[in-house]
Amino acid sequence: MTEAIYFFNAKTGWALKGRYDNLERESIVGIARTDDGGDTWKVQKEFETPINLRFFFVNPATGWAVGWQWEHNPSFGYTILSALILHTS
């Protein structure tokens, strides 16, 4: 499932892609990039816990992803583990 997607132009874009299994409490989440309009994607970074990000880029190579990472607590469900600011240039 794609959680967030951002295209700087018709060819270059980033997506936050993830899978969450409610029964096993597992997630596979990653940031992926495309340079061909979404025909192919390459994972740039993977996370072990669910995250929520928004993207902003000033050109095809320089940008930020800002959001938070979640932690599962069996007693309380999910709580915010940490804020995230990721930068590429």
C-alpha positions in Angstrom: 0.0 0.0 0.0 1.3 3.5 -0.8 0.9 5.9 2.1 2.3 9.1 0.6 3.6 10.0 -2.9 5.3 13.1 -4.2 6.4 13.8 -7.8 8.8 16.7 -8.4 8.2 16.4 -12.2 6.7 13.9 -14.6 9.6 11.5 -14.2 11.1 11.9 -10.6 9.1 11.0 -7.6 9.2 9.5 -4.1 6.7 7.2 -2.3 6.2 5.9 1.2 5.2 2.3 0.7 4.2 0.0 3.5 2.5 -3.2 4.6 1.0 -3.7 8.0 -0.2 -7.1 9.3 -2.8 -6.6 12.0 -2.5 -10.2 13.2 1.3 -10.3 13.5 1.9 -6.6 14.4 4.6 -6.4 11.7 5.2 -3.7 9.2 7.5 -3.4 6.2 7.8 0.3 5.3 10.2 2.0 2.9 10.8 5.2 1.0 11.2 4.4 -2.8 12.2 6.6 -5.7 11.4 6.5 -9.4 13.1 8.3 -12.2 10.9 6.9 -15.0 7.4 8.2 -14.0 6.6 5.3 -11.7 7.3 2.4 -14.1 10.1 1.2 -11.7 10.8 2.0 -8.1 14.0 1.7 -6.0 13.9 1.5 -2.2 16.0 4.2 -0.7 15.4 3.5 3.0 13.5 0.9 5.0 12.0 1.1 8.5 11.0 -1.6 11.0 8.1 0.2 12.5 5.2 2.1 10.9 5.9 5.7 9.9 4.0 8.7 8.6 5.8 11.1 6.3 5.2 14.0 4.0 7.7 15.0 1.3 8.9 18.3 0.0 11.6 18.7 -2.7 13.1 21.9 -4.1 14.7 20.1 -7.1 14.9 16.4 -8.2 17.8 15.7 -5.9 17.3 18.0 -2.8 14.4 17.4 -0.5 13.0 16.4 2.9 10.7 13.9 4.4 9.1 15.0 7.7 6.9 13.0 10.0 7.0 10.5 12.9 7.7 6.8 13.6 5.4 4.7 15.7 6.0 2.0 18.4 3.7 -0.8 19.2 2.8 -1.1 22.9 0.6 -4.2 23.6 -1.2 -2.4 26.4 -1.9 0.9 24.6 -1.7 0.2 20.9 0.6 2.5 18.9 2.3 5.5 20.3 4.7 8.0 18.8 8.2 6.8 19.2 10.1 9.7 17.6 9.9 12.5 15.1 11.7 12.1 11.8 13.4 14.6 9.5 15.1 13.0 6.6 17.1 15.0 4.0 18.6 14.2 0.7 20.9 16.3 -1.5 
